[in-house]
Amino acid sequence: MMRVGVIGTAFGESRCQMLQQTPEAQLTVVCGRDASRTRAVADRYDAAAETDWRRMIDRDDVDVVAVYTSTDLHGPIAAAAAKAGKHVVVSKPTAVTLEEGRAMLTSARSAGTHLVVEFDTRYLTAPYRVHKAIAEGRLGRLIQGEYANKCLRGQAYYDEGSGWRGKAEFGGGCLLNQGVHAIDHLLWYQGAVEGVCALSGTYAHDIEAEDAASAIIRFADQSIATLTVTTTFNSGLRAGRYGGGGTLKRAQVHGVRGAATIEGNEVTHWVMPDEDVEAILPEAPPLNVFQDLAWNLRDPARRSTTLVSGPSALESIYLTTALRQSAELGRYVSLASLGHGRD
């Protein structure tokens, strides 16, 4: 049984619920800064409570440290956990900067532990169905993709707490905070990126980071894609936890033989050749990142296309860095110029 300690009692509580539904994992500790809130969450899930993440990491009943804090804390927590011999799962994004991400990966490699980034879209049935079709060659050589993550956030969303959501250096801005979902999605479908051309700006909020961005992306296989990310779009969907209407998540990809579109967790367009192909991936994805990691720990030879671990944990940070650099400089930026491929 994989024993997990969760750091963070806001979004982190949803992961406490997730762990209760994962047969291979057990929630043992909840850690948060507010003692009363942390105790309340821990009691709801029959777990121990800690207010110091360093003490939690040192506990003997924790095998995996799951980090659901602001992004700027991922680096120090991951380094300390790896030094203690613990595996680490962090919420998206991996880190604010490439340097921090590389340091996290180095710590895990030195300790012989796993560094995993949770991208929950990979465990949804519709996105996985398209990924499986691509992996099994149903679409043929890929040509083009379109990826969007569009929502509406009010100024209060950026002002609450420490205000980190509006500051790029703390992991804020629509590219790193919201857009990283679409960024991971396009990496999952179309693979390694060669370079990008991007534009971004701040249009509807009093913040330092961008609230809208668009880009054209070229992949290593020479396929192309567009990316659109914003927190200024009123989707008209039912409001989520942050208000302002739900997030429009859309991915469309086509190749020389087939095409597919998903919106949220629904396949809305599916054109595939009617022929049998070799099934190289399971019919369904793991339940979640914790089950995925538990299976890999149980069978180190297992290859998972849903688990974002090791060097793959840096791919979205490379791309985000390139997107922001391109928007700032007004030119095409290759990932090779950032040192991609040397990790």
Protein Blocks (a to p, Z undefined) as FASTA:
>chain_A
ZZdddedjklmmmmmmmmmmmmkbccfbdcdfblklmmmmmmmnopacdfbfklmmmpmk
bfbdcddddfklmmmmmmmmmmnopacdddddfblblklmmmmmmmmmmnopacddddfk
lmpfklmmmmmmmmnomnopafbdcddddddddfklmmgojllmmpmknopajklmmmmm
mmmmmmmmnopafbdcdddddfkbccfbdcbdcdddddfkopacdddddfkbcehpacdf
kgniiaddddddddfkbccddehjacfbdcddddddddfbdfbdcfblmlmmmmmmmmmm
bccfkbcghjllmmmmmmmmmmmmmmmnopacdfklnopajZZ
